Amino acid sequence: MFKESRFKMAIFGGVLLAVSCSVSADGADNQKSYGAQVADKAGHALANITTAWIEVPKNIYIMTRETNIIYGFIGGTGMGIFNLAGRVGTGVFDLVTLPIPTDQLIHPGYVWDDFGTKTTYGVQFYLEEPVTQTAPQ
């Protein structure tokens, strides 16, 4: 009985993997397939969770470059811990919402991309395009 349920789960997993990898966007050559988007999101999530600690030396480097070594070490450590928590949080969020293909919440996507660039966070879901209002002239 146990072997039969394992066999069914293996078949189900193989079919699910094959279907998810073969589904593609309708008529859009420049878009990734659904399976590729989910796999990319899973890779980003796992990388962000496991390598978030690199945010601390990254922010020390950035702050030291912008100011001096003392403020760079103190402020960079604080900002690095803040971004470490943010990167782990976005990684967990990406794992929880794995089946929903979304844009990245954190930029740069990996901590080692553009090592000298500050980590920023963006809006995850748009119901409609954001409207920018200009002042009347």
C-alpha positions as CSV (number, residue, x, y, z in Angstrom):
1,M,0.0,0.0,0.0
2,F,2.8,2.4,0.9
3,K,4.7,1.7,-2.4
4,E,1.5,2.3,-4.4
5,S,1.0,5.8,-2.9
6,R,4.7,6.7,-3.5
7,F,4.3,5.5,-7.1
8,K,1.1,7.7,-7.6
9,M,2.9,10.7,-6.0
10,A,5.9,10.2,-8.3
11,I,3.6,10.0,-11.4
12,F,1.6,13.1,-10.2
13,G,4.8,15.1,-9.6
14,G,6.2,14.1,-13.0
15,V,3.0,15.1,-14.8
16,L,2.8,18.4,-12.8
17,L,6.4,19.2,-13.7
18,A,6.0,18.4,-17.4
19,V,2.8,20.5,-17.6
20,S,4.2,23.5,-15.7
21,C,7.3,23.5,-17.9
22,S,5.4,23.2,-21.1
23,V,2.9,26.0,-20.5
24,S,3.9,29.2,-22.3
25,A,2.6,32.7,-22.6
26,D,0.1,33.2,-25.4
27,G,1.7,34.8,-28.4
28,A,4.5,36.5,-26.4
29,D,7.9,35.6,-27.6
30,N,9.7,37.8,-25.0
31,Q,7.9,36.4,-22.0
32,K,9.0,33.3,-20.0
33,S,6.8,30.3,-19.7
34,Y,4.9,29.9,-16.4
35,G,7.2,27.1,-15.3
36,A,10.3,29.2,-16.0
37,Q,8.8,32.1,-14.0
38,V,8.0,29.9,-11.1
39,A,11.5,28.3,-11.2
40,D,13.1,31.8,-11.4
41,K,11.1,33.0,-8.4
42,A,12.0,29.9,-6.4
43,G,15.7,30.4,-7.2
44,H,15.5,34.1,-6.1
45,A,13.6,33.1,-2.9
46,L,16.1,30.4,-1.9
47,A,19.1,32.6,-2.8
48,N,17.7,35.6,-0.8
49,I,17.0,33.5,2.3
50,T,20.4,31.8,2.3
51,T,22.6,34.7,1.3
52,A,20.9,37.5,3.1
53,W,23.8,37.7,5.6
54,I,25.9,39.3,2.8
55,E,23.9,42.4,3.2
56,V,25.9,43.4,6.3
57,P,29.4,43.6,4.6
58,K,27.7,45.0,1.5
59,N,26.2,47.9,3.4
60,I,29.4,48.5,5.4
61,Y,31.2,48.8,2.1
62,I,28.6,51.2,0.6
63,M,28.4,53.4,3.7
64,T,32.2,53.5,4.0
65,R,32.5,54.5,0.4
66,E,29.9,57.3,0.9
67,T,31.2,58.7,4.2
68,N,34.1,57.5,6.4
69,I,35.2,54.3,8.0
70,I,33.7,54.9,11.5
71,Y,30.2,55.9,10.3
72,G,30.5,53.3,7.5
73,F,31.0,50.5,10.0
74,I,28.3,51.6,12.5
75,G,25.7,52.8,10.0
76,G,26.5,50.0,7.5
77,T,26.1,47.4,10.1
78,G,22.7,48.8,11.1
79,M,21.5,49.2,7.6
80,G,22.9,45.7,6.7
81,I,20.9,44.1,9.5
82,F,17.8,46.0,8.3
83,N,18.3,44.8,4.7
84,L,19.2,41.3,5.9
85,A,15.7,41.1,7.6
86,G,14.1,42.6,4.4
87,R,15.8,40.1,2.1
88,V,14.9,37.1,4.3
89,G,11.3,38.5,4.5
90,T,11.0,38.9,0.7
91,G,12.5,35.4,0.2
92,V,9.9,33.9,2.5
93,F,7.2,35.9,0.8
94,D,8.4,34.7,-2.6
95,L,8.2,31.1,-1.3
96,V,4.7,31.5,0.0
97,T,3.5,33.1,-3.2
98,L,5.5,30.8,-5.4
99,P,2.7,29.7,-7.8
100,I,1.8,33.4,-8.5
101,P,4.3,34.9,-10.9
102,T,5.1,38.4,-9.8
103,D,7.7,41.0,-10.2
104,Q,10.6,41.2,-7.8
105,L,10.0,43.0,-4.6
106,I,13.7,43.6,-3.9
107,H,16.3,45.2,-6.1
108,P,18.9,44.0,-7.0
109,G,17.3,40.5,-7.2
110,Y,20.4,38.8,-5.8
111,V,22.6,40.3,-3.1
112,W,25.7,39.9,-5.2
113,D,24.2,41.7,-8.3
114,D,25.6,45.2,-8.4
115,F,27.4,44.9,-5.1
116,G,28.0,48.7,-4.8
117,T,24.3,49.5,-5.3
118,K,21.9,50.1,-2.3
119,T,19.2,47.6,-1.8
120,T,15.7,49.0,-2.6
121,Y,12.2,47.6,-2.2
122,G,9.4,48.2,-4.7
123,V,5.7,47.7,-5.0
124,Q,4.7,44.1,-5.5
125,F,1.2,44.1,-6.9
126,Y,-0.5,46.6,-9.1
127,L,-4.2,46.5,-9.8
128,E,-3.7,49.1,-12.4
129,E,-0.7,51.2,-13.6
130,P,0.2,53.8,-11.0
131,V,-0.8,57.3,-12.1
132,T,1.7,60.1,-11.6
133,Q,0.1,63.5,-11.1
134,T,1.7,66.7,-12.1
135,A,1.1,70.1,-10.6
136,P,-1.1,72.4,-12.6
137,Q,0.8,75.0,-14.6
